[in-house]
Amino acid sequence: MSAISREDLVHLAQLAHIEMSDAELDKMTGELGAIVNAIASVSEVASSDVPATSHPIPLTNVLREDVVGETLSIDEVLLNAPDSDSDRFKVPAILDGE
């Protein structure tokens, strides 16, 4: 017996506003039933003493130490700016108000 009935699939197709022909319904019922059965068989094998994993091997982040490098002065930063005000870039306002 399939875990997904044809009536279940018709109902799901209606909820999703998907039109399906009789042939498509027959084919999809079998395919979805096979998927549900496969998931059920995996669930039977899984036991509570085996932790769930998303990766077969542990993952570690490869990060370097933060090191302050050479930086630009304010004058160098603003050198090619189209417009500036004191030590800041000046840009057109995009919001109403101040």
N, CA, C and O atoms as a MOPAC input file, in Angstrom:
PM7 MOZYME 1SCF
protein

 N      0.83600 1    -1.18800 1     0.00000 1
 C      0.00000 1     0.00000 1     0.00000 1
 C      0.88000 1     1.25100 1     0.00000 1
 O      1.85600 1     1.32700 1     0.74700 1
 N      0.54200 1     2.21100 1    -0.82100 1
 C      1.30400 1     3.44400 1    -0.92600 1
 C      0.97000 1     4.37100 1     0.24600 1
 O     -0.17000 1     4.42200 1     0.70700 1
 N      1.96900 1     5.09300 1     0.71200 1
 C      1.76200 1     6.02500 1     1.82000 1
 C      0.99500 1     7.26000 1     1.36200 1
 O      0.42100 1     7.97300 1     2.18500 1
 N      0.98000 1     7.51500 1     0.06900 1
 C      0.25500 1     8.65600 1    -0.49800 1
 C     -0.85200 1     8.10500 1    -1.38600 1
 O     -0.59000 1     7.36300 1    -2.33300 1
 N     -2.08300 1     8.47200 1    -1.07400 1
 C     -3.19100 1     8.00800 1    -1.91000 1
 C     -3.43300 1     9.00900 1    -3.03900 1
 O     -2.98200 1    10.15200 1    -2.98000 1
 N     -4.14100 1     8.56600 1    -4.05100 1
 C     -4.46900 1     9.44000 1    -5.17500 1
 C     -5.30800 1    10.61200 1    -4.68600 1
 O     -5.14600 1    11.73700 1    -5.15800 1
 N     -6.21300 1    10.34500 1    -3.72800 1
 C     -7.06100 1    11.40500 1    -3.17400 1
 C     -6.21500 1    12.44700 1    -2.42800 1
 O     -6.48800 1    13.64500 1    -2.49900 1
 N     -5.18100 1    11.97200 1    -1.71000 1
 C     -4.26600 1    12.89800 1    -1.02900 1
 C     -3.58600 1    13.80600 1    -2.04900 1
 O     -3.46800 1    15.01300 1    -1.84000 1
 N     -3.14600 1    13.21900 1    -3.13700 1
 C     -2.44600 1    13.98400 1    -4.16000 1
 C     -3.38800 1    14.97600 1    -4.84500 1
 O     -2.99100 1    16.10600 1    -5.13200 1
 N     -4.61300 1    14.57200 1    -5.10400 1
 C     -5.60200 1    15.48500 1    -5.69700 1
 C     -5.81900 1    16.67100 1    -4.76400 1
 O     -5.87700 1    17.81800 1    -5.20600 1
 N     -5.93800 1    16.38400 1    -3.47000 1
 C     -6.14000 1    17.44200 1    -2.48000 1
 C     -4.94200 1    18.39700 1    -2.45000 1
 O     -5.12100 1    19.61500 1    -2.44800 1
 N     -3.72900 1    17.84900 1    -2.42800 1
 C     -2.53300 1    18.68500 1    -2.42300 1
 C     -2.43100 1    19.53000 1    -3.68600 1
 O     -2.06300 1    20.70200 1    -3.62300 1
 N     -2.75700 1    18.93900 1    -4.82900 1
 C     -2.71200 1    19.68300 1    -6.09200 1
 C     -3.71300 1    20.82900 1    -6.07200 1
 O     -3.42300 1    21.91600 1    -6.57400 1
 N     -4.88600 1    20.59500 1    -5.49800 1
 C     -5.88400 1    21.65900 1    -5.40200 1
 C     -5.40300 1    22.77700 1    -4.48200 1
 O     -5.58000 1    23.95700 1    -4.78800 1
 N     -4.79400 1    22.40600 1    -3.35500 1
 C     -4.27400 1    23.42200 1    -2.43300 1
 C     -3.18900 1    24.26900 1    -3.08500 1
 O     -3.09000 1    25.47000 1    -2.83200 1
 N     -2.37200 1    23.63100 1    -3.92900 1
 C     -1.27200 1    24.32400 1    -4.59600 1
 C     -1.70200 1    24.96300 1    -5.91900 1
 O     -0.89200 1    25.57200 1    -6.61800 1
 N     -2.98400 1    24.81500 1    -6.25200 1
 C     -3.51800 1    25.35500 1    -7.52000 1
 C     -2.74200 1    24.81800 1    -8.71600 1
 O     -2.37500 1    25.56700 1    -9.62200 1
 N     -2.49700 1    23.50200 1    -8.70500 1
 C     -1.80500 1    22.83000 1    -9.80000 1
 C     -2.79000 1    21.90400 1   -10.48900 1
 O     -3.38700 1    21.03100 1    -9.85900 1
 N     -2.95300 1    22.10300 1   -11.79200 1
 C     -3.81800 1    21.21300 1   -12.55600 1
 C     -3.00700 1    20.00300 1   -12.98500 1
 O     -1.90400 1    20.14000 1   -13.51400 1
 N     -3.56600 1    18.80200 1   -12.75200 1
 C     -2.86600 1    17.57300 1   -13.11800 1
 C     -3.83300 1    16.65600 1   -13.85800 1
 O     -4.99600 1    16.51500 1   -13.48000 1
 N     -3.32500 1    16.03800 1   -14.91900 1
 C     -4.13000 1    15.08400 1   -15.67200 1
 C     -4.19000 1    13.77200 1   -14.88900 1
 O     -3.45200 1    13.58300 1   -13.92200 1
 N     -5.07700 1    12.86700 1   -15.31600 1
 C     -5.16900 1    11.56100 1   -14.66400 1
 C     -3.84300 1    10.80800 1   -14.74800 1
 O     -3.43200 1    10.15800 1   -13.78700 1
 N     -3.18100 1    10.89900 1   -15.89200 1
 C     -1.89500 1    10.21300 1   -16.06200 1
 C     -0.84500 1    10.79600 1   -15.11500 1
 O     -0.06700 1    10.05700 1   -14.51100 1
 N     -0.83000 1    12.12900 1   -14.99100 1
 C      0.12400 1    12.77400 1   -14.08700 1
 C     -0.16600 1    12.38900 1   -12.63400 1
 O      0.75600 1    12.14900 1   -11.85600 1
 N     -1.44200 1    12.33200 1   -12.27800 1
 C     -1.81500 1    11.94300 1   -10.91200 1
 C     -1.36700 1    10.51900 1   -10.61200 1
 O     -0.82400 1    10.25000 1    -9.54100 1
 N     -1.59300 1     9.60400 1   -11.55800 1
 C     -1.18700 1     8.20900 1   -11.35600 1
 C      0.32800 1     8.09700 1   -11.19200 1
 O      0.81400 1     7.41100 1   -10.29300 1
 N      1.06700 1     8.77500 1   -12.06700 1
 C      2.52700 1     8.71500 1   -12.02000 1
 C      3.06100 1     9.34900 1   -10.73500 1
 O      3.92400 1     8.77700 1   -10.06800 1
 N      2.54600 1    10.52900 1   -10.39200 1
 C      3.03300 1    11.24900 1    -9.21200 1
 C      2.66900 1    10.53200 1    -7.92000 1
 O      3.43500 1    10.57800 1    -6.95700 1
 N      1.52000 1     9.87500 1    -7.87900 1
 C      1.13200 1     9.11600 1    -6.68500 1
 C      2.16000 1     8.02900 1    -6.40900 1
 O      2.57700 1     7.84900 1    -5.26500 1
 N      2.56700 1     7.31100 1    -7.43100 1
 C      3.57400 1     6.26800 1    -7.26600 1
 C      4.92600 1     6.83200 1    -6.85900 1
 O      5.59400 1     6.28300 1    -5.98300 1
 N      5.33300 1     7.93300 1    -7.49600 1
 C      6.63400 1     8.52700 1    -7.20200 1
 C      6.68600 1     9.07800 1    -5.78100 1
 O      7.65300 1     8.84300 1    -5.05700 1
 N      5.64900 1     9.81100 1    -5.38100 1
 C      5.62500 1    10.35600 1    -4.01900 1
 C      5.51900 1     9.24500 1    -2.98100 1
 O      6.09800 1     9.34100 1    -1.89900 1
 N      4.77900 1     8.19300 1    -3.31300 1
 C      4.67800 1     7.05600 1    -2.40900 1
 C      6.03400 1     6.40300 1    -2.19300 1
 O      6.36800 1     6.02100 1    -1.07100 1
 N      6.81800 1     6.27200 1    -3.25800 1
 C      8.15300 1     5.69000 1    -3.14400 1
 C      9.06400 1     6.56400 1    -2.28400 1
 O      9.86300 1     6.05600 1    -1.49700 1
 N      8.93700 1     7.87100 1    -2.43900 1
 C      9.75200 1     8.79800 1    -1.63200 1
 C      9.37400 1     8.69000 1    -0.15900 1
 O     10.25100 1     8.59500 1     0.70000 1
 N      8.08700 1     8.70200 1     0.13800 1
 C      7.63200 1     8.60300 1     1.53000 1
 C      8.05500 1     7.27000 1     2.13900 1
 O      8.47800 1     7.22800 1     3.29400 1
 N      7.94700 1     6.19100 1     1.38500 1
 C      8.37300 1     4.88000 1     1.88700 1
 C      9.87500 1     4.84300 1     2.14900 1
 O     10.31700 1     4.24600 1     3.13100 1
 N     10.66300 1     5.47500 1     1.28000 1
 C     12.11100 1     5.51000 1     1.47300 1
 C     12.46200 1     6.28300 1     2.73900 1
 O     13.34200 1     5.87400 1     3.49600 1
 N     11.78500 1     7.38100 1     2.96500 1
 C     12.02600 1     8.16800 1     4.18000 1
 C     11.62300 1     7.36500 1     5.40900 1
 O     12.31500 1     7.40500 1     6.42600 1
 N     10.52700 1     6.64600 1     5.33000 1
 C     10.07600 1     5.82600 1     6.45600 1
 C     11.08700 1     4.73000 1     6.76100 1
 O     11.32900 1     4.43500 1     7.93200 1
 N     11.68700 1     4.11500 1     5.73900 1
 C     12.65700 1     3.05400 1     5.98900 1
 C     13.92300 1     3.60900 1     6.63400 1
 O     14.53800 1     2.93600 1     7.46100 1
 N     14.31900 1     4.82100 1     6.27000 1
 C     15.48200 1     5.44400 1     6.90400 1
 C     15.15300 1     5.77300 1     8.35800 1
 O     15.99200 1     5.59900 1     9.24200 1
 N     13.94900 1     6.24300 1     8.60300 1
 C     13.53300 1     6.57700 1     9.96800 1
 C     13.52600 1     5.34200 1    10.86100 1
 O     13.81100 1     5.44600 1    12.05400 1
 N     13.21000 1     4.18800 1    10.31200 1
 C     13.21100 1     2.95400 1    11.09800 1
 C     14.62400 1     2.58200 1    11.53600 1
 O     14.81400 1     2.04600 1    12.62800 1
 N     15.61200 1     2.86200 1    10.69500 1
 C     16.99200 1     2.50200 1    10.99300 1
 C     17.60000 1     3.45900 1    12.01100 1
 O     18.41100 1     3.05100 1    12.84200 1
 N     17.21700 1     4.71000 1    11.94900 1
 C     17.78200 1     5.70700 1    12.85500 1
 C     17.40400 1     5.37100 1    14.28900 1
 O     16.25600 1     5.04100 1    14.58400 1
 N     18.38500 1     5.45900 1    15.16800 1
 C     18.11200 1     5.16600 1    16.57500 1
 C     18.49200 1     6.36500 1    17.42700 1
 O     19.22000 1     7.25100 1    16.97900 1
 N     18.00300 1     6.38800 1    18.64000 1
 C     18.23400 1     7.53400 1    19.50700 1
 C     19.67600 1     7.63500 1    19.99100 1
 O     20.09500 1     8.70700 1    20.42700 1
 N     20.45000 1     6.54700 1    19.92900 1
 C     21.83200 1     6.59900 1    20.40200 1
 C     22.80500 1     7.11900 1    19.34000 1
 O     23.99200 1     7.28300 1    19.62000 1
 N     22.31600 1     7.37800 1    18.12900 1
 C     23.15300 1     7.93300 1    17.07000 1
 C     22.74100 1     9.38100 1    16.85800 1
 O     21.60700 1     9.64900 1    16.46100 1
 N     23.65300 1    10.32200 1    17.11900 1
 C     23.28400 1    11.73700 1    16.97200 1
 C     23.08200 1    12.09900 1    15.49800 1
 O     23.75100 1    11.56800 1    14.61200 1
 N     22.15000 1    13.01000 1    15.26500 1
 C     21.90000 1    13.49400 1    13.90800 1
 C     23.09600 1    14.33000 1    13.46100 1
 O     23.65600 1    15.09200 1    14.24900 1
 N     23.47800 1    14.18800 1    12.21300 1
 C     24.60700 1    14.94900 1    11.68100 1
 C     24.22800 1    15.58200 1    10.35100 1
 O     23.42800 1    15.04400 1     9.58600 1
 N     24.81800 1    16.72300 1    10.10200 1
 C     24.61400 1    17.35800 1     8.80500 1
 C     25.82800 1    17.15900 1     7.91200 1
 O     25.75200 1    17.33800 1     6.69700 1
 N     26.97500 1    16.78000 1     8.53500 1
 C     28.20200 1    16.55200 1     7.78500 1
 C     28.88000 1    15.28700 1     8.31200 1
 O     28.87600 1    15.04000 1     9.51800 1
 N     29.45300 1    14.49700 1     7.42900 1
 C     30.08900 1    13.25900 1     7.88900 1
 C     31.37600 1    13.49500 1     8.67100 1
 O     31.78200 1    12.64400 1     9.46400 1
 N     32.02100 1    14.64000 1     8.45800 1
 C     33.23700 1    14.94800 1     9.20800 1
 C     33.05400 1    16.30400 1     9.88400 1
 O     32.31300 1    17.14700 1     9.38100 1
 N     33.71600 1    16.52200 1    11.00900 1
 C     33.56200 1    17.81100 1    11.69800 1
 C     34.07400 1    18.96800 1    10.84300 1
 O     35.06300 1    18.83000 1    10.12400 1
 N     33.40200 1    20.09000 1    10.92800 1
 C     33.81500 1    21.28200 1    10.19800 1
 C     34.51300 1    22.24100 1    11.15000 1
 O     34.11400 1    22.37800 1    12.30700 1
 N     35.54100 1    22.89300 1    10.67000 1
 C     36.21100 1    23.92900 1    11.44900 1
 C     36.40200 1    25.14000 1    10.55700 1
 O     36.63400 1    25.01900 1     9.35400 1
 N     36.30000 1    26.30900 1    11.17000 1
 C     36.53700 1    27.53900 1    10.42900 1
 C     38.03600 1    27.78500 1    10.33100 1
 O     38.77600 1    27.58600 1    11.29400 1
 N     38.46100 1    28.21200 1     9.17500 1
 C     39.86500 1    28.54300 1     8.98200 1
 C     39.94100 1    30.06500 1     8.98000 1
 O     39.60600 1    30.72800 1     7.99800 1
 N     40.39000 1    30.59000 1    10.10800 1
 C     40.45900 1    32.03900 1    10.25700 1
 C     41.88500 1    32.44800 1    10.57100 1
 O     42.64900 1    31.68800 1    11.16600 1
 N     42.22200 1    33.62800 1    10.17100 1
 C     43.53200 1    34.16100 1    10.51300 1
 C     43.35500 1    35.18100 1    11.63500 1
 O     42.24800 1    35.66400 1    11.87000 1
 N     44.41400 1    35.49600 1    12.30500 1
 C     44.39200 1    36.51700 1    13.34500 1
 C     44.17000 1    37.88300 1    12.69300 1
 O     44.67300 1    38.14400 1    11.60000 1
 N     43.42000 1    38.74500 1    13.36600 1
 C     43.25400 1    40.11400 1    12.88100 1
 C     44.54600 1    40.87800 1    13.10500 1
 O     45.04500 1    40.96100 1    14.22700 1
 N     45.07800 1    41.43000 1    12.03600 1
 C     46.30500 1    42.19800 1    12.11900 1
 C     46.05800 1    43.53300 1    11.43500 1
 O     45.60200 1    43.58200 1    10.29200 1
 N     46.35900 1    44.60800 1    12.13800 1
 C     46.20000 1    45.93000 1    11.54800 1
 C     47.29300 1    46.11900 1    10.51500 1
 O     48.48300 1    46.01100 1    10.81100 1
 N     46.86700 1    46.39800 1     9.31500 1
 C     47.82200 1    46.59500 1     8.22900 1
 C     47.96100 1    48.06300 1     7.90100 1
 O     47.59500 1    48.93100 1     8.69400 1
 N     48.48100 1    48.32400 1     6.75300 1
 C     48.66300 1    49.69600 1     6.29900 1
 C     47.29600 1    50.30900 1     5.99700 1
 O     46.48200 1    49.69700 1     5.30600 1
 N     47.04700 1    51.49100 1     6.50100 1
 C     45.76000 1    52.15600 1     6.27000 1
 C     45.98600 1    53.49600 1     5.58800 1
 O     47.09600 1    54.02800 1     5.58100 1
 N     44.92700 1    54.02400 1     5.02100 1
 C     45.00100 1    55.31000 1     4.34500 1
 C     44.68400 1    56.42900 1     5.32900 1
 O     43.93900 1    56.23600 1     6.28900 1
 N     45.25400 1    57.58600 1     5.08000 1
 C     44.90100 1    58.75700 1     5.88200 1
 C     43.56500 1    59.30000 1     5.38500 1
 O     43.10500 1    58.93300 1     4.30400 1
 N     42.94800 1    60.16900 1     6.17100 1
 C     41.66800 1    60.76900 1     5.78000 1
 C     41.83200 1    61.51400 1     4.45200 1
 O     40.96300 1    61.42600 1     3.58400 1
 N     42.92300 1    62.23500 1     4.28900 1
 C     43.14800 1    62.98200 1     3.04500 1
 C     43.24600 1    62.03600 1     1.84500 1
 O     42.71800 1    62.34100 1     0.77500 1
 N     43.91600 1    60.89000 1     2.01200 1
 C     44.03700 1    59.91400 1     0.92300 1
 C     42.68400 1    59.28900 1     0.59100 1
 O     42.37700 1    59.03600 1    -0.57400 1
 N     41.89000 1    59.04600 1     1.61400 1
 C     40.57300 1    58.44500 1     1.40800 1
 C     39.68100 1    59.39600 1     0.62500 1
 O     38.97700 1    58.97600 1    -0.29200 1
 N     39.70900 1    60.66600 1     0.97900 1
 C     38.81300 1    61.65000 1     0.35400 1
 C     39.37800 1    62.23700 1    -0.93500 1
 O     38.71200 1    63.04400 1    -1.58300 1
 N     40.58100 1    61.85400 1    -1.31400 1
 C     41.25400 1    62.42900 1    -2.47200 1
 C     40.40300 1    62.35900 1    -3.74000 1
 O     40.31300 1    63.35100 1    -4.46200 1
 N     39.78000 1    61.22300 1    -4.03100 1
 C     39.00500 1    61.06500 1    -5.26600 1
 C     37.49100 1    61.08900 1    -5.03300 1
 O     36.71600 1    60.74600 1    -5.92600 1
 N     37.07900 1    61.49200 1    -3.83900 1
 C     35.64300 1    61.56500 1    -3.55300 1
 C     35.02900 1    62.72200 1    -4.33300 1
 O     35.63100 1    63.79300 1    -4.41700 1
 N     33.83700 1    62.52500 1    -4.90800 1
 C     33.20800 1    63.60800 1    -5.66000 1
 C     32.89800 1    64.81700 1    -4.78700 1
 O     32.95000 1    65.95300 1    -5.25800 1
 N     32.57200 1    64.57700 1    -3.50600 1
 C     32.24900 1    65.67100 1    -2.59700 1
 C     32.51500 1    65.20300 1    -1.17900 1
 O     32.29800 1    64.03500 1    -0.85600 1
 N     32.98100 1    66.10100 1    -0.33800 1
 C     33.23000 1    65.74300 1     1.05200 1
 C     32.89600 1    66.92900 1     1.94200 1
 O     32.80800 1    68.06500 1     1.47400 1
 N     32.71400 1    66.65700 1     3.21700 1
 C     32.42400 1    67.67700 1     4.21400 1
 C     33.21900 1    67.30500 1     5.44600 1
 O     32.93600 1    66.29100 1     6.08400 1
 N     34.19200 1    68.09900 1     5.78500 1
 C     35.12800 1    67.81700 1     6.87800 1
 C     35.82600 1    66.49300 1     6.58500 1
 O     36.51000 1    66.35500 1     5.57200 1
 N     35.64800 1    65.52100 1     7.47600 1
 C     36.31500 1    64.23200 1     7.30800 1
 C     35.36000 1    63.16200 1     6.80400 1
 O     35.57400 1    61.97800 1     7.06300 1
 N     34.31800 1    63.55200 1     6.09500 1
 C     33.29000 1    62.58700 1     5.68900 1
 C     32.97900 1    62.72200 1     4.20100 1
 O     33.17300 1    63.77700 1     3.59700 1
 N     32.48100 1    61.60000 1     3.62000 1
 C     31.94900 1    61.65100 1     2.26400 1
 C     30.63200 1    62.39300 1     2.30700 1
 O     29.85500 1    62.20600 1     3.24300 1
 N     30.35900 1    63.22900 1     1.32100 1
 C     29.08000 1    63.92500 1     1.23100 1
 C     28.29100 1    63.27100 1     0.10100 1
 O     28.75700 1    63.19900 1    -1.03600 1
 N     27.09200 1    62.79500 1     0.42800 1
 C     26.25400 1    62.10500 1    -0.54900 1
 C     24.89100 1    62.76100 1    -0.57700 1
 O     24.50000 1    63.41600 1     0.38900 1
 N     24.15000 1    62.59400 1    -1.68400 1
 C     22.80600 1    63.17300 1    -1.74800 1
 C     21.88400 1    62.50500 1    -0.72800 1
 O     21.99500 1    61.30800 1    -0.45900 1
 N     20.98300 1    63.29100 1    -0.17200 1
 C     20.01700 1    62.75700 1     0.78900 1
 C     19.04400 1    61.84300 1     0.05600 1
 O     18.60900 1    62.15700 1    -1.05300 1
 N     18.70000 1    60.71300 1     0.67000 1
 C     17.75100 1    59.78300 1     0.05100 1
 C     16.45600 1    59.67700 1     0.85300 1
 O     15.49100 1    59.06100 1     0.40000 1
 N     16.43500 1    60.27400 1     2.03600 1
 C     15.24200 1    60.25000 1     2.86700 1
 C     14.80000 1    61.67800 1     3.14100 1
 O     15.62500 1    62.59100 1     3.14800 1
 N     13.51500 1    61.88100 1     3.36600 1
 C     13.01900 1    63.20200 1     3.73700 1
 C     13.48800 1    63.51400 1     5.15500 1
 O     13.73700 1    62.61300 1     5.95600 1
 N     13.60100 1    64.77800 1     5.43900 1
 C     13.99200 1    65.17500 1     6.79400 1
 C     15.40700 1    65.68000 1     6.82300 1
 O     15.92500 1    66.18700 1     5.82800 1
 N     16.02600 1    65.53500 1     7.97400 1
 C     17.38100 1    66.06600 1     8.18500 1
 C     18.42200 1    65.29900 1     7.41100 1
 O     19.60700 1    65.62200 1     7.48300 1

